[in-house]
Amino acid sequence: MAPTLTTVLPEHADEVGTLVFEAFRDIAQRHNFEWPFQTPQLAQVVVRLLAQTEGWTSYLLVEEGRAIACNFGDERDEVVGVGPVAVAVDQQGRGLGRRVMEALLEHTDEAGFASVRLVQSAYNMQSFSLYHNLGFDVKDMLASLHGRVPAEEAPTNPVRQYTPADLEACDALHRDVLGIGRRHDIEFIANFATPVVVERDGRLAGYLTRFPGEEAIVTHGVAWDERALRDLIIGTARAAGDLRLLLPAGQPETLRWAMACGFRLVELDSYLVRGEYQEPMGAWVPSPFY
């Protein structure tokens, strides 16, 4: 009997989270890279959060009562962010990853989304081939960085905590820089950790969001320019300590600055887009999804 396609429910989080952990650990180990999820529990937390959050869709393949492949799509704003996509280690090579991706793309096409985006580990040649064949194009390379900003680094412009009154300006700036709004994502992530904003000449010049943890995960942000982005990274590090972030290689000044500060390059990732895309009109940092 062929696997059945269904959705991920919160009660599936332990099983599906373990599947995600093991699949990502397996491919990372085979290429001698760090595991994206350090523990099964972390992957389970992520899966549970996505499964219970309104606006996230999920695609789960089940065979003989066992979860064997999964995918998730963030449909809360104007484009769809994808992931995590995972296939059980002992079930790979059956086309299951393609099936959950095609299910997502069929749904997003029917729903009228003009763009689908994802972040892909560049060392994973198999998944790159799949996404390329499904119509995704590489728009930038991302440096996955871990580290802390030295205490002596200071912002050049005023940096402060975000307030709900900043939401409209942040969403408008995201639209100016990347051509799309991100209002719902900003509101959502602010419930977990207060974003940081930078001002210049009395105006909001950028913002940066994060998810809390021993190493805070930068979850996206935009700024007028690279100087404002560096101010945001400094401000976020002062608030959160150690950071994990994806920095586009197309922003070389900030990348060189981060590595001079001691940030460690963990891997290179591909920023992949299917459909409409505007070249950035400022500085930006993606989330692990888009």
C-alpha positions in Angstrom: 0.0 0.0 0.0 1.3 3.5 -0.9 2.1 5.9 1.9 -0.8 8.1 2.9 -0.5 11.9 2.8 -1.9 13.7 5.9 -1.1 16.6 8.2 1.1 16.9 11.2 -0.9 17.4 14.4 0.6 18.5 17.8 0.3 15.0 19.1 2.6 13.8 16.3 5.4 16.2 17.4 7.5 13.6 19.3 7.5 11.1 16.4 7.9 13.6 13.6 10.5 15.7 15.6 12.6 12.6 16.0 12.3 11.9 12.3 13.5 15.4 11.5 16.4 15.2 14.0 17.6 11.8 12.7 17.3 12.9 9.0 19.2 16.1 9.5 21.8 14.5 11.7 22.4 11.7 9.1 23.1 14.1 6.2 25.3 16.4 8.3 27.3 13.5 9.7 27.9 12.1 6.2 29.4 15.4 5.1 31.2 16.1 8.4 29.1 19.2 9.3 27.4 20.2 12.6 23.9 18.9 13.2 21.3 21.6 12.6 19.3 20.2 15.6 21.5 19.3 18.5 18.9 17.1 20.3 15.7 15.3 19.3 13.9 17.5 21.9 14.8 20.7 20.0 13.4 19.3 16.8 10.3 18.2 18.6 9.8 21.7 20.0 10.1 23.1 16.5 7.6 20.6 15.0 5.1 21.1 17.8 5.3 24.9 17.4 4.7 24.7 13.6 1.9 22.1 14.0 -0.1 24.3 16.4 0.5 27.7 14.8 -2.2 29.1 12.6 -1.0 29.8 9.0 1.5 26.9 8.9 0.5 24.0 6.6 2.0 20.5 7.0 2.5 17.5 4.8 3.1 14.1 6.4 3.5 10.7 4.7 2.5 7.8 6.9 3.1 4.1 6.0 1.8 1.3 8.2 1.2 3.7 11.0 4.7 5.2 10.9 5.7 8.7 9.9 8.2 8.5 7.1 8.4 12.0 5.5 7.3 15.5 6.4 7.3 19.1 5.1 6.0 22.4 6.4 4.9 25.7 4.7 4.7 29.1 6.3 1.7 30.8 4.6 1.1 33.6 7.2 2.4 36.4 4.9 2.8 37.1 1.2 5.2 34.4 0.2 5.6 30.8 1.5 8.6 29.7 3.5 9.4 26.0 3.4 10.8 23.5 6.0 11.9 21.5 7.6 11.7 18.9 4.9 12.8 15.4 6.1 12.6 11.8 5.1 13.3 8.9 7.5 16.8 7.7 7.1 15.8 4.1 6.1 13.2 5.4 3.6 15.4 7.7 1.5 15.7 7.0 -2.2 12.0 6.3 -2.7 11.0 9.8 -3.9 9.3 10.7 -0.7 10.9 14.1 -0.4 9.7 14.9 -3.9 6.2 13.8 -3.0 5.9 16.1 0.1 7.4 19.0 -1.9 5.1 18.5 -4.8 2.1 18.4 -2.4 3.2 21.8 -0.9 3.8 23.4 -4.3 0.5 22.1 -5.7 -1.3 23.7 -2.7 0.6 27.0 -2.9 -0.1 27.3 -6.6 -3.8 26.7 -6.1 -3.8 29.2 -3.3 -2.3 31.8 -5.6 1.0 32.5 -3.9 3.4 34.2 -6.3 6.6 32.9 -4.6 7.9 30.0 -2.5 11.3 30.2 -0.8 13.6 28.1 1.3 17.1 27.8 2.8 19.0 24.7 1.8 22.3 23.3 3.1 24.7 23.7 0.1 26.5 20.4 0.9 23.3 18.4 0.4 23.5 17.8 -3.4 20.5 15.5 -3.5 18.1 18.1 -2.1 19.6 20.8 -4.3 18.9 18.7 -7.4 15.3 18.1 -6.2 14.6 21.8 -5.6 16.3 22.9 -8.8 14.2 20.4 -10.8 11.1 21.7 -9.1 11.7 25.2 -10.3 13.8 26.8 -7.6 16.6 29.2 -8.4 19.6 30.2 -6.3 19.3 33.9 -5.4 22.1 34.2 -2.8 24.5 32.2 -0.8 24.2 32.4 3.0 27.0 32.1 5.6 25.7 30.2 8.6 27.4 31.9 11.5 27.6 31.2 15.2 29.3 33.5 17.7 29.2 36.6 19.9 29.9 40.2 19.2 32.9 41.5 21.3 31.9 43.9 24.2 33.9 46.7 22.7 31.8 46.8 19.5 29.4 49.7 19.7 26.5 50.7 17.3 26.9 53.9 15.3 23.2 54.7 15.5 20.7 54.4 18.4 19.5 50.9 19.0 16.5 50.1 21.1 13.8 47.5 21.8 10.9 47.1 19.5 7.4 48.1 20.6 4.1 47.2 19.0 3.9 50.8 17.8 6.8 49.9 15.4 5.0 47.2 13.6 3.7 49.3 10.6 7.2 50.9 10.1 8.9 47.5 10.3 6.5 45.9 7.8 6.8 48.8 5.4 10.6 48.7 5.6 10.5 44.9 4.8 8.4 45.7 1.8 10.8 48.5 0.7 13.9 46.3 1.0 12.5 42.9 -0.2 9.3 43.8 -2.0 7.0 41.8 0.3 5.4 42.5 3.7 6.1 40.3 6.8 3.6 41.7 9.4 2.4 38.4 10.8 5.8 37.0 11.2 7.0 40.1 13.0 4.0 40.0 15.4 4.5 36.2 16.0 8.2 36.2 16.8 7.9 39.2 19.1 5.9 37.0 21.4 9.1 35.0 22.1 11.8 37.6 22.2 11.5 41.4 21.8 13.1 42.4 18.4 15.7 45.2 18.2 15.3 48.3 16.0 17.8 50.9 14.9 17.0 54.5 14.2 18.8 57.1 12.0 17.8 60.7 11.6 14.7 60.1 13.7 13.4 57.3 11.5 13.4 53.6 11.9 16.3 52.3 9.8 16.1 48.6 10.5 14.9 45.8 12.7 16.0 42.3 13.7 14.0 39.5 15.2 15.2 36.4 17.1 14.1 33.2 18.8 15.5 32.8 22.4 17.9 30.0 23.5 21.4 29.4 24.7 22.3 30.6 21.2 19.6 33.0 20.1 18.5 32.2 16.5 18.2 35.4 14.4 14.9 34.8 12.6 15.0 37.7 10.0 15.5 41.4 9.6 16.0 44.2 7.2 17.8 47.5 7.3 18.6 50.6 5.1 22.2 49.5 4.6 24.9 47.3 6.0 25.9 49.8 8.6 22.4 49.7 10.1 22.4 45.9 9.9 25.7 45.7 11.9 24.2 48.0 14.5 21.2 45.6 14.8 23.5 42.6 15.2 25.4 44.4 17.9 22.2 45.4 19.7 20.8 41.9 19.4 24.0 40.4 20.8 23.9 42.7 23.8 20.3 41.6 24.5 20.8 37.9 23.8 24.5 36.9 24.0 25.6 34.2 21.6 23.9 34.3 18.2 23.2 32.0 15.2 22.4 33.8 12.0 22.3 33.4 8.2 24.2 36.3 6.6 23.9 36.7 2.8 27.3 36.5 1.1 26.2 39.4 -1.1 26.8 41.7 1.9 30.6 41.3 2.0 31.4 44.2 4.4 29.1 42.8 7.1 30.3 39.2 6.5 33.9 40.3 6.9 33.1 42.3 10.0 31.3 39.4 11.6 34.1 37.0 11.0 36.7 39.6 12.3 34.5 39.7 15.4 35.1 36.0 15.9 31.9 34.5 14.4 32.5 31.0 13.2 31.4 29.9 9.7 29.5 26.7 10.2 28.4 26.0 6.7 27.2 27.7 3.5 23.5 27.5 2.6 21.6 28.3 -0.6 18.7 30.8 -0.7 16.3 29.3 -3.2 13.3 31.0 -4.7 10.5 29.6 -7.0 8.5 32.4 -8.6 8.6 36.1 -8.2 11.6 37.8 -6.5 12.8 41.3 -6.0 16.5 41.9 -5.6 17.2 43.4 -2.2 17.1 47.2 -2.0 19.0 47.3 1.3 20.5 44.9 3.8 18.7 41.8 5.0 19.0 38.6 7.0 16.7 35.6 6.3 15.1 33.2 8.7 15.8 29.5 8.5 12.7 29.3 6.4 13.0 32.3 4.0 
